[in-house]
Amino acid sequence: MSIVHVVAVITAKPGKRAEVLAAFKENVPIVHAEDGCVEYGATLDTEGVGKFQTRFGEDTFVVVEKWESLDHLKAHAATSHMAAYGAKVKDMLADRVIHVLSPA
């Protein structure tokens, strides 16, 4: 299988986004060092775009990922540092939606 894209929409409980983002950012260098990681980072709504933008909102951030293969993504999901991150932020999350996509 070719490159795999992931769009993960993370919604924190009200007022908790900064804390969840801080925990996420602590994990980023470890994820970047993983075999097969091409891209991994958090994004926020861009300000001043105008009416054509659909905003995610103040409590949400979106993780944009790219992996060399589905096997690399699966290995990433099974790492101890991702389990630790998940446990750390679990009680601060309102919702988490993960989209795994392949090139068209």
Legacy VTK file of the C-alpha trace (Angstrom):
# vtk DataFile Version 3.0
C-alpha trace
ASCII
DATASET POLYDATA
POINTS 104 float
0.000 0.000 0.000
1.137 3.546 -0.733
1.194 6.655 1.410
-1.541 6.898 4.035
-2.972 10.228 5.159
-4.629 10.765 8.518
-6.839 13.648 9.580
-7.608 13.416 13.289
-10.134 15.906 14.665
-9.512 16.314 18.393
-12.082 18.206 20.469
-11.164 19.010 24.037
-13.607 19.688 26.813
-14.292 23.434 27.142
-11.182 25.310 28.223
-8.874 22.275 27.928
-7.537 22.640 24.364
-4.284 24.347 25.389
-3.540 21.605 27.910
-4.261 18.825 25.404
-2.169 20.608 22.759
0.749 20.908 25.196
0.652 17.148 25.827
0.411 16.539 22.070
3.412 18.766 21.342
5.520 16.904 23.929
4.957 13.744 21.902
5.680 15.198 18.443
9.482 14.712 18.392
9.074 11.064 19.394
6.511 10.503 16.627
8.686 12.270 14.048
11.463 9.774 14.890
9.196 6.786 14.173
9.904 4.684 11.105
7.587 5.714 8.276
6.486 9.097 9.654
6.393 11.641 6.837
4.294 14.362 8.507
2.702 14.763 11.932
1.483 18.037 13.381
-1.389 19.927 14.942
-3.310 22.661 13.124
-5.844 25.271 14.252
-8.485 27.344 12.494
-6.879 30.167 10.526
-8.121 33.600 11.562
-9.449 36.164 9.097
-10.380 33.757 6.305
-13.927 34.931 5.851
-17.321 33.393 5.316
-16.253 30.496 3.099
-14.374 28.871 5.976
-16.049 26.277 8.175
-14.349 26.606 11.535
-13.698 23.683 13.864
-14.003 25.970 16.886
-12.154 27.057 19.992
-11.975 23.619 21.601
-10.775 21.696 18.531
-7.486 21.099 16.772
-6.787 18.900 13.777
-3.806 16.586 13.490
-2.538 16.168 9.937
-0.442 13.041 9.440
1.226 11.261 6.561
2.714 7.779 6.824
4.737 5.760 4.302
2.268 2.857 4.621
-0.689 1.519 6.569
1.692 -0.824 8.402
3.692 2.195 9.614
0.481 3.859 10.819
-0.601 0.703 12.640
2.818 0.438 14.302
2.528 4.089 15.379
-0.896 3.481 16.907
0.513 0.592 18.969
3.461 2.493 20.484
3.814 2.991 24.214
4.214 6.768 23.826
0.843 7.009 22.051
-0.772 4.913 24.798
0.765 7.228 27.407
-0.446 10.334 25.542
-3.941 8.834 25.261
-4.063 8.087 28.975
-2.796 11.579 29.821
-5.463 13.424 27.806
-8.376 10.967 28.024
-10.317 12.875 30.691
-9.797 16.196 28.889
-11.335 15.103 25.563
-14.921 15.621 24.456
-14.477 13.814 21.122
-11.899 12.321 18.785
-12.584 11.422 15.147
-9.874 9.826 13.021
-10.044 9.657 9.219
-7.549 7.389 7.443
-7.279 8.222 3.748
-5.505 6.911 0.664
-4.557 8.925 -2.419
-7.320 9.020 -5.039
LINES 1 105
104 0 1 2 3 4 5 6 7 8 9 10 11 12 13 14 15 16 17 18 19 20 21 22 23 24 25 26 27 28 29 30 31 32 33 34 35 36 37 38 39 40 41 42 43 44 45 46 47 48 49 50 51 52 53 54 55 56 57 58 59 60 61 62 63 64 65 66 67 68 69 70 71 72 73 74 75 76 77 78 79 80 81 82 83 84 85 86 87 88 89 90 91 92 93 94 95 96 97 98 99 100 101 102 103
